Amino acid sequence: MTRARSGIARSTGSRRFGVGLTRLLAAVFVVGAALSGAGPAVADPADPDLEANLTVDVTDGIVPTSAPTPASPPPRSSGTGTVTGSGVATQATIPNQTAADDALDDAVVVSGTLAMSGLTASASPSILVGNGTLTVDFVVRNLSSSTFDSTASFWVDNAVGGRIAELDDIEIDGLEPDETRRVQVRFEGLGQHIVLHANATLNPPDMVEGVALEPISRNTTVMVPPWFSVSLVSVIGLLGGLSWWLVRRGARGARFMRIGG
């Protein structure tokens, strides 16, 4: 009789443990889903977080976007959320003519004076909820016989159009005749997103050698592996399997105790 009572108590304790662990797993899942699905939006472009703690890499080999016609920059999206990413720009002239021509593939030419390549982007996902890096760049060439200055703006939206990172008024100074230059921005701290929309607008002078110029906008879409979500589901599955095994083990032990008693 004593053994039977002991088995019943042990079985009850195992069931309580299983129920408690199941509730804990559910809470972890809800918190993880909330963190990974938080959506970004428009924020003050003067936010100091947009200009700190970054490095820049130059990368090639990504297929650019298709060429649009030159036009005024489109209005930026107004999705909901907060700007979480910070970015910094770098520039480098491409001295080799063959490499410069390859980098300028799929270019848009404005009035025979300025050429801008398609936008390329490379994502580096992270298993940490607040991390995630996106490197975005384009190539520009001066086709005129005059040196002039331009500016550029980069921004990144999530799948529903919410702003998550931006960097404006990048100065492209002293672009010399026939010079080909790469302009690149590295955004970090983007969080967890499966789809990212990268955008850039090049703003040349209003007039070069008597020829009117217009801004050029390019964009591209990047798919990012959701490593945080994958790791979260893996941990939940592991804990769930452990909980099932412990409950089954406790129930089997209680059954043997009743038979033995």
C-alpha positions in Angstrom: 0.0 0.0 0.0 2.8 2.4 0.9 4.5 1.6 -2.5 1.3 2.3 -4.4 0.8 5.6 -2.6 4.4 6.5 -3.4 3.9 5.7 -7.1 0.7 7.7 -7.2 2.5 10.7 -5.6 5.4 10.4 -8.0 3.0 10.2 -11.0 1.1 13.3 -9.8 4.4 15.2 -9.3 5.5 14.3 -12.9 2.2 15.5 -14.3 2.5 18.8 -12.5 6.1 19.2 -13.7 5.0 18.5 -17.3 2.1 21.0 -17.1 4.5 23.6 -15.5 7.1 23.1 -18.2 4.5 23.3 -21.0 3.3 26.7 -19.6 6.9 27.9 -19.5 7.5 26.8 -23.1 4.3 28.7 -24.2 5.5 31.8 -22.5 9.0 31.6 -24.1 7.3 31.1 -27.5 5.1 34.2 -27.1 7.9 36.4 -26.0 10.2 35.2 -28.8 7.5 35.8 -31.4 6.8 39.3 -30.1 10.5 40.1 -30.3 11.1 38.7 -33.8 8.0 40.2 -35.3 8.3 43.7 -34.0 7.8 46.0 -37.0 9.8 49.3 -37.7 8.6 52.7 -39.0 9.5 56.3 -39.7 11.7 58.2 -37.2 13.7 61.4 -37.0 16.5 61.2 -39.6 18.6 63.3 -37.2 18.7 60.4 -34.7 22.3 60.0 -33.6 22.0 56.2 -33.6 22.1 56.4 -37.4 25.8 57.5 -37.4 27.6 55.3 -34.9 29.5 52.0 -34.4 29.8 50.7 -37.9 32.3 49.5 -40.5 31.9 49.3 -44.2 32.7 46.4 -46.6 32.9 46.6 -50.4 31.4 43.6 -52.1 30.7 42.7 -55.7 28.9 39.9 -57.6 25.3 40.6 -56.7 22.8 41.0 -59.6 21.6 44.6 -59.7 18.0 45.6 -60.1 16.4 46.3 -63.4 16.9 49.8 -64.8 14.1 52.4 -64.3 13.8 55.7 -66.1 15.2 58.8 -64.4 12.6 60.5 -62.2 12.0 62.5 -59.1 12.5 60.4 -56.0 9.3 58.7 -54.9 7.7 59.5 -51.6 9.0 57.3 -48.8 6.7 54.8 -47.2 4.9 55.5 -44.0 4.6 52.1 -42.4 4.4 51.7 -38.7 7.3 50.8 -36.3 10.6 52.4 -35.3 13.9 53.0 -36.9 16.3 50.5 -35.3 19.3 50.3 -37.7 22.3 52.5 -37.9 24.5 53.0 -40.9 27.6 54.7 -42.2 28.8 55.4 -45.8 32.0 54.9 -47.6 33.2 55.7 -51.1 35.9 54.3 -53.4 37.0 55.1 -56.9 37.3 52.1 -59.2 40.5 52.7 -61.1 40.5 49.7 -63.4 38.4 50.4 -66.5 37.3 46.8 -67.0 36.2 46.5 -63.4 34.5 49.9 -63.5 32.5 48.9 -66.6 31.4 45.6 -65.0 30.4 47.4 -61.8 28.3 49.9 -63.9 26.2 47.2 -65.5 22.5 47.9 -65.8 23.1 51.6 -65.6 20.6 54.5 -66.0 22.1 57.4 -67.9 20.8 60.9 -67.3 21.1 63.3 -70.3 24.4 61.7 -71.4 26.0 63.3 -68.3 25.7 60.9 -65.4 25.3 57.1 -65.1 24.1 55.2 -62.1 24.2 51.4 -61.7 21.5 49.3 -60.2 21.3 48.9 -56.4 23.0 45.8 -54.9 22.4 44.5 -51.4 24.0 41.8 -49.2 22.4 40.6 -45.9 24.1 39.0 -43.0 21.5 37.5 -40.6 22.0 36.8 -36.9 20.6 34.4 -34.3 20.5 37.4 -31.9 17.2 39.2 -31.9 18.6 42.8 -32.1 21.3 42.1 -34.7 21.2 41.8 -38.5 23.3 43.6 -41.1 22.6 44.8 -44.6 25.2 46.3 -47.0 23.8 48.4 -49.9 25.7 50.1 -52.7 25.6 51.6 -56.2 28.2 52.8 -58.7 28.1 56.2 -60.4 30.1 57.6 -63.3 30.7 61.2 -64.6 30.2 61.2 -68.3 30.7 64.9 -68.7 33.9 66.9 -69.0 33.3 68.8 -65.8 33.8 67.9 -62.1 30.7 68.2 -60.0 29.3 67.2 -56.6 26.2 65.1 -55.8 24.4 63.7 -52.7 22.8 60.4 -52.0 20.2 58.9 -49.6 19.8 55.3 -48.5 16.9 53.7 -46.6 15.6 50.2 -45.7 12.0 49.2 -45.3 10.6 46.0 -43.9 8.1 43.7 -45.7 5.1 46.0 -44.9 6.8 49.3 -45.7 7.9 50.3 -42.2 11.2 52.2 -42.1 13.9 50.4 -40.2 17.1 52.3 -41.2 18.1 55.4 -43.2 21.1 57.5 -44.0 20.6 60.8 -45.8 22.7 63.6 -47.4 25.8 61.5 -48.2 28.1 63.9 -50.0 29.6 62.6 -53.3 32.1 65.4 -53.8 34.5 66.1 -56.7 33.4 63.4 -59.1 35.8 63.9 -62.0 35.2 63.4 -65.7 35.1 59.7 -66.5 35.5 58.7 -62.9 33.6 55.7 -61.7 32.9 55.6 -57.9 31.2 53.1 -55.6 29.0 54.5 -52.9 28.2 52.0 -50.1 26.3 52.0 -46.8 26.4 49.3 -44.1 23.4 49.2 -41.9 23.6 47.2 -38.6 21.1 46.4 -35.8 18.2 45.8 -38.2 16.6 43.1 -36.1 14.9 40.0 -37.4 13.2 40.3 -40.9 12.6 37.8 -43.6 12.2 40.4 -46.3 14.0 43.8 -46.6 13.5 46.5 -49.3 16.6 48.6 -49.9 16.3 52.0 -51.6 18.7 54.7 -52.8 18.3 58.1 -54.5 21.2 59.9 -56.2 20.7 63.7 -56.3 23.0 65.3 -59.0 23.3 69.1 -59.6 20.4 70.7 -61.2 22.5 71.7 -64.2 25.9 70.5 -65.6 27.3 72.1 -68.7 23.9 73.6 -69.6 22.2 70.2 -69.3 19.4 69.7 -66.7 19.7 66.7 -64.5 17.1 64.8 -62.4 17.4 62.6 -59.3 17.7 58.8 -59.9 16.1 56.3 -57.6 16.9 52.5 -57.5 15.7 49.7 -55.2 16.0 46.0 -54.6 14.5 43.3 -52.4 16.5 41.0 -50.2 15.4 37.7 -48.6 17.0 37.0 -45.2 17.0 33.6 -43.5 15.2 33.9 -40.1 17.9 32.3 -38.0 16.5 33.7 -34.7 13.1 32.1 -35.3 14.7 28.8 -36.4 16.8 28.7 -33.2 13.8 29.5 -31.0 11.7 26.8 -32.5 14.6 24.3 -32.1 15.0 25.1 -28.4 11.2 24.8 -27.8 11.2 21.5 -29.6 14.1 20.2 -27.5 12.4 21.3 -24.2 9.1 19.8 -25.3 10.7 16.5 -26.1 12.4 16.5 -22.7 9.2 17.3 -21.0 7.4 14.4 -22.8 10.2 12.0 -21.9 10.1 13.0 -18.2 6.3 12.6 -18.0 6.3 9.2 -19.7 9.2 8.1 -17.5 7.3 9.1 -14.3 4.1 7.4 -15.5 5.9 4.2 -16.3 7.6 4.2 -12.9 4.3 4.6 -11.1 2.7 1.8 -13.1 5.6 -0.6 -12.1 5.2 0.4 -8.4 1.5 -0.4 -8.5 2.2 -3.8 -10.1 4.9 -4.6 -7.5 2.7 -3.5 -4.6 
